[in-house]
Amino acid sequence: MADEAKEAQAPEKQPEKQGFLGKVDKFFGITASGSSFRVEIVAGLTTFMAMVYILMVNADFFKLVISPDMNAAYGAAYIATAIGAVAGTMLMAFLARMPLAQASGMGINAFIVLSLIVYGGKGLTYANCMMFTLIEAAVFILLTVTGLRKKIFEAIPAAVRHAIPVGIGLFIAFIGMQNANIIVGDPEGTLVKFASFNVLPEAGNSYLALIVPLVALLGVSAIAVMSKKNVKGAILWGILGSAVLYYALAGLGCIWDADGCRAIFTSITFDNPFSAFANWGKLSVGKVFTEGFVFDSYFASGGSAGGLTLLIITTALSLCMIDMFDTIGTLYGACARGNLLDENGTPIRMNRMMLADAIATGVGAIAGTSTVTTFVESSSGVAAGGKTGFTALTTGVLFILAMFLSPIAKLIPSCATASALIWVGVLMMTSVMKIDWQDAAEALVGFLTFIVMVLGYSISKGIGIGILAFIIVKICTGKIKEVSIPTWVIGILFLATFLLT
């Protein structure tokens, strides 16, 4: 009787699928992993909803540097971002066979557009930075294939590793606040200041000047509330809700004929979705080869051949380190959530996933977008039950479909995407708890790393200062032997960059 009871309670064995679906099932190991097609599809949709915002946010960044024609540049950047996401996610599906998705990483896009091009002051172009990204991909592939990735990872002080995501988070949140005019310039006082919400006539604030930061603040608050309630796709819904609120408030402003409000609606145009592909073909794809190695603007701004060499090495190294740390952290976090770890606590198929990341970055650079990396939002799909590469395949197919929605995405105002930037900054702050603030040396290294990133408007300089601070502290405390040779090499490269470029 006891045996019969056990048999009755045992889960019914899933029948093997036949034909094409059977081959797909076997290839991805769907039934073998205890999952099903329905669960994998729902998980893939969940991941897509959680990370599709990157198409709008990344396009909003890169339109600033691709072409003076912002409309054409947005479409080109949108398609380039989508292609990077499709390539990376499909590699996760077929090469690694894991339920994770990839796209252009947040933080690195801001680093390239703002730190290197807009405010870099070195005459670098969009194509030059795609060349840096391609070099990064080649280095990452080499490190992954040869197993040297672990050596580089260990060469970076722990405090710097922990501070990098914190610095990137603060950096992009700062950018989001600037894009939404929450933080504005103050050249005669403290350089920057909080926006004025004064509604009195004598304050001189226009109607739009008041609603733009308001929309962003309400948007990020809505994202936080939805995240607390475990709403799937909270960031996407926050962006869309903010966009609707922006147009609704602008419409109210038109009743009083407020300056600029009518222009918001009269300037709206709906392009043919295929025009974005045409603009991508003209402005982005292949620029890494045709213009990436042309540094006329760099030399015209006073740069030297030696300085350029150091700039290329340290920039590519910074990109590679950011991608590597971000990817490793994301892979461990997402795989742990789905019990996708081996007996040693390492994510299964780790090398394949890292290789997929590196190859996707190379494809992205050729397509015209910044570093492609595994998205932490993939955890949402894993939490929804995704266990195999079929989850990633579903997400990849949805990104393909999204490529034809650029005319709608173009209508999203910057104050709406700013809410996503600020929220991502909030999420990336968790690593600050990993820094040992009771250890004065580690606290200094970590603090200098992320504060220079934010106030110095440069992620690479933050990493460089952090590594140099680590070396100096070890020398001054008599622990110079704790500085490894790779750490010395990286530190010397950054020091030379500071002194010679």
N, C-alpha and C positions, 0 to 999 in steps of 0.2 A: 504493500500500500504506500510506503514511504517513497519507493522508487517511482511509482505511478504519479505521486504528487509532484515529485521533482520534475518529471517529464512534462507534466501539465503546466508547471510554472516556467519551464525553459522557453526562451524566445524562439519563435518559429523561424527556421532557416530560410533565408531569402533564396528564391529560385533563381538559377542563373539565367541571365538574359541571352537571347539568341540574336543572330544576325548582326547588323551594323551596331545597334545599341550594345550588344554583347561585347563587341570588340572595343568600343569606347569605354565600357564599364571595366573591362579587363586592363586596358591601357592605363587608365587613371587609378584603378584599384578602388572604385567607388564602393561596391558591395563588400569587398574584402576589408575595407576600413570601417565598416559599420554604418556607412552613410547611404544616401540615395540620390537619384537625379534631382528630385524635388528639393531636397535639403540643400544640395550644392548650388542649384540655381537661385534659391532664395538667399543663400549666403553671398553669392556673387553680386546679386542685386543690392544687397545691404552694403557691401564694400563700395560698390559704385556710387551709391547715394551719399556715402560718407566722404568720398574723396573727389567727386566730380567738380567740386568748387575750384580745383586747381586749374582747370581749363580757363576759367574767367580771371582768376587772380594772376596767373602767370602771363596771360595775354595782356593784362593791364600793366604789368611791369615792362615787358619787352616792347610794347608799342612805343615806348619812350626812346628807344635806341635803334630800332630797325629801319625806320624811314620817317622823314618829316610828315608824310601823309599818314596821320594817326589811324584813320579808318582802314587803310590798306594794311598798315603794320599790325593792327589788332587781329585782322583775319589771318595774316601770315603766322603770327605768334600762336594763335588759337590752334591752327592746324598742326604746327610744329609740336606743340605741347601734346596734342592728342596722339600724334604719331609716336612720340616718345613713350606715352602711356600704353599705347597698344603694343608696341614692340616689347617693352619691359614686362608687361603683364602676360603676354603670350609666351615669353621666354620662361616665366615662372610656371606657366601652365604645362608647356611641353618639354622644357629642359629640366627644370627642378621638380615639376609635378607637385607643386605646393599651392595651398589656397591663399596666396598672397598677391598683392597687386603693386604696381610701380607707376611712378609718374615723376615729373620734374619736382625736385625737392624744395620745400619752403626754406628760406634762409639763403640758400645758394643762389637762387634767382635774384634776390635783393643784393647779395654780395656782388654778383656780376654786373647787374644793371647800375646800381648806385655807387658801390665802392670802387669798382674798376673803371666804369665808363663815365657816368654822369658827374660824379664828384671826385674821381680818381686823379684828375689833373695830369695824366700822363699821355693823353692823346690816343688811348686804346679805343678800338672800334668793336662793334658787335661781332664781326667776323673774327677778329683777333681772339676774343673771349671764347668763341666756339672752338678755335684751335687749342686754347688752353684746356678746354673741356675734353677734346679728343685725346690730347696727351694724357690727361688724367685717366681716361678710360683705358688707354694702352698700359699705363703704369699699374692700374688696378687689376687688369687681366694678368699681367706679369706677376704681380704679388700673389694673386690667388692661385695661379697655376704652379708657381714654384714653392708656395708655402711660406714666403717671406712676409706675408700679411701679418702674421703673429709677431714677428720681430719688430715691425714698424709700430704695431699697436702697443707693444710693451715699451717702446722707446719714448712714447709720449707720457709725461708725468700724469699720475692719476688725477690730480687736482685740475690739470688742464683738460683732460678728457671729460671730467664731470662738468667743467665750466663752459665747454664749447656749446652744448645745447642751451644752456642758460643764456649765454651771450647772444646766440642766434635768436632765441625767443624774444629777448628784450629788444634786440635790433629790429626785428620785423614788426613787433608791436609798436615800437617808436615810429616806424615808417607808416604803419596803418593810422596812427594818431595824426601824423602829419598830412597824410592823404585826405583825411576827413576834417582837417583844420581844427582838430581838438588841441593839438600842440602847434603853435604858430611861431614865426620868427620874431625876434626882438633884438635887432642889431644894435640898438642904442642902450640896452640894459643888460639882460642876462642871457643873450643869444636866443633863447627860446622861452616861451611862456604858455600858460594855459589860455585857451580861447575865452573871449568875453561873450557872455550870454545876456548882457545888459540889453533890455528891450526898450529903455527910455530913448526918445528921439535924439537927445543930445549925445548919446553914445555913438551914433553914426553907424550902427550895425545894420546891414541890409537883411531882408527877409531870408534870402538864401544863406547868408553867413550864419544865421541862427539855426536853420533846419539841417544843414549838412552835418555838423558835429553831433547834433541831437539824434539824427537817424543812426549814425554809427554807434553811439553809446547805447541807444535802445536796442540796436541789432545785436551787439555783443552780449547784452543782458539777456535777450531772448534766447541766444545760443546757449548761454550758461544754464538757463532755466530748463530748456529742452534736454540738454545733456544730463542735468540732474534727474530728469524724469525718464532718462534712457530712451529718448525719441531717436529713432534711426534717421541718419542724415541731418542731424541738428544744424551743422554748419551750412549745408545747402539751403535748408528751410530758412535759416537766419538771413542768408544773403538775399534770397527771393523775397522774404517778408520785408526786409529793409528797402529793397528796390520798390516794392509796392507802396510802402509808406512814404518814400521820397517823392514819388510821382503824385501821390495823393496830396501831400503837403504843398508840393509845387503847384498843383492844380488849384488849391485853396488860395495860394498867393496870386494866381492869375485873376481872381475875382477883384482884387484891389489893384490889379495891373502892376504888381511889384516888379522891380527891375530884374530882368533875367528869367523870370518864371515862364513867360510866354515863349521865350527863345528855346527853352528846354524841349517843348513839344513841337515847335516848328522845325527844329533841327533833326527830329527823328526820321530816319530812313530805314527801309528794309531792303537789304542787298540780296541778290541771288546767292544762295549758300555756296554755289560753285565758284563764286568770285573769290572766296577766301582761299580756295585751292590754287587759283590762278595767282593770287598775290603771294602765296607761299612759294610757288614755283619761281616767281621773279625776285622775291626779297630774302628768302631764307634758305631753302634747300641748296646744299652744296657750296654755300658761301665760305665755309671753312676751308675749302680747297682753292677757290678762285681768289679770295681776298684775305683769308686767314693769316697768311704769312707775309702780308704787306703791312709794314709798320711806318709808312711815311709820316703819319700824324704823330706817332711817338717821337720820331727823330726831329720833327718840326717843333715839338714842344721842348726840345733841349735834351732828349734822352740819348744815351750812349749805347754802343754795342754791348759793352760789359754789363751795363745796367739792365739792358733788355734780357740778357742771358739769365741774370739773377732773378729778374721779374718773372720770367717764364718758369724757372725752376720752382721758386717759392710759391707762386700762384697755383701751379699745377699740383704741387705738394699739398698746399692748403686745401684745395678742392678735393684731392684724394683722401686726405685725413678726415675731412668733414663727412664725406660720403661713407668712408669705411666705418667710422664710429657710429654714425647715424644708422647705417645698415645693420651693423652687428647688434646694436641696442634694440632696434626694431625687431630683428629676427628672433632674438632671445625672448623678448616680451610677448610677441604674437604667438610664437610656437609654444611657449609655456602655457599660454591661455588655452590652447587647443590640445594640450598633452601630446605635442609633436616633438618631443625630446628623446634622445637615446638614453642608454643607461648611465652615461656620464653627465647628463644634463645639458648636452649640446643639441641644438636643433638638428633634426635629421636632414640629410642632403645639404649640409651647410655650404660646402664648396660649390655645389651646383647653383645654389641661390646667390652666392657672392659673384659667381661667374655670370649669371643672368643679369645681375645688377651692373656689372662692369661692361658687358656687351651692349646692354640697353643704353648706357651713357654714351657709348660711341655712336650708336644709331641716332640718339637724340642730338648729338653735336652735329652730325651730318644733316639731320632734318632742320636744325636751327634752334634747339632749345637747350636749357641748362641741364646740369647733372640729373639723370634719372635714378631714382632710389626707391627702395621699398617703403611704402607708406604705413605709418603707425595705424592709420584708419583701417588697415587690413584686419586688425584685431576684431573689428566689429563683425566682419564676415566669419571669422573663426569662431567668435562667440555665438554666432547664429547657426553653427553646426558644420561649417565648411571644413573638410579634411583633406581634400585632394586638389589636383590641378584643374579639375573641372570648375571649381569655384572661380579660379583665376580666368579660365576660358570664358566664362559667363561675363565677368567684369570687362574683359578685353573686347568682347563683341559689343557690349553696351558703349564702350568708348568709341568704337567704330561708328556706331549710330549717332553718337553725340557730335561727331565731326561735321554733321550737316546742320547743326543748330547754332552756328556762329552768329547769324543775323539776330537771333534772340538774345544770345549771350552778350552781344555788343551793347544792348540796352541797359545792362546792369551798371549803375553809377559807381564811381570810386568809393563813395561813402559806404556803400553796401559791402563791397569786397574788403573795405578797411575793417569791418566788424570781424571778418574771418581772420585777418592778419592779427588783430589784437587777441582773439581767442586762441589762435595757435601759439602765440606768445605765452599765454597763460598755461597752456598744456606743457610747454617746454621748460617751465620753471621747476618742475619736480626734481630735476637733477641737482638743484642747489642743495638738497638735503644730503646728497652723497659726499659733499665736501666736509672735511673734518674742521669745523670752525673753532674747535678747541686747540688745534695745532696751529700756532701762529704762522709757521712757514707755509703750510698747505693753504691756510686761509688767505695769505697774501697772494700766492700764486693763482689761486682760483679767482680771487677778487679782481686782480689786475687783468686776467684773461677776459672776463666778460665786461668789465667796465670800459676797457679800451675799445672793445668791439662796438659798444653802444655810443660812447661819447666821441670816439675816434672815427666812427662810421666805417669801420673796416674789420671784417672777420679775420682776415689773414694777419693783420697787425696785432690783433688780440691774441691769437695763437702764438705769434712770435714773441710778444712781450711776456706771455705766461711761461714759455719754455726758457727764455733768458733769465727770468726771475727765479725759476727753479734752480738753474745752474748756479746763479749768484748765491742763493741761499745755501745750497749744498757746500759751496766753496767756503763761505763765511762761517758755517757751523762745523767745519772739519769733516764733512761727509762726502768729499769729492769722489770717493770711490763708488758712491751710489749713482753717479752719472754715467750711463752706459755710452759706448762709442757712438751708436746711432743717434743718441740724444745730443752728443757733442756736435755731430755733423749737421743735424737739423738746426741746432742753435746757432752755429757759425754761419750757416746759409742765411738765416733770418737777420743776424747781426749785420752781415755784409749788405743785405737788402736795405736795412735802415740807414746805413752809413753812405751807401753809394747810389741809391735811387731816389 
